[in-house]
Amino acid sequence: MSTKDKLVERFLALPSNFTFDELERLLTIFGYTKSNKGKTSGSRVIFKDKEGHPIMLHKPHPGNIVKMYALRQVLEELQSKGYLK
């Protein structure tokens, strides 16, 4: 099993300790690119796929652990795009 497969499998389990760095790598696997919405975006980060469909998230702080609602939001988006079942 490749590192990418392991990351996808870990994400699908929706662990409570999934980091923002892992989420960023996961979205990169599916062709998303990260963009801060400008100098005044604060912790808001947007990821866009090849067609420009966005996933907007708040980067966690002060820690690096992604909130469960954000993981579910990303999961629903990836499922709706057909990237995950």
Secondary structure, 3 states (H helix, E strand, C coil): CCHHHHHHHHHHCCCCCCEHHHHHHHHHHCCCEEEECCCCCCCEEEEECCCCCEEEEECCCCCCECCHHHHHHHHHHHHHCCCCC
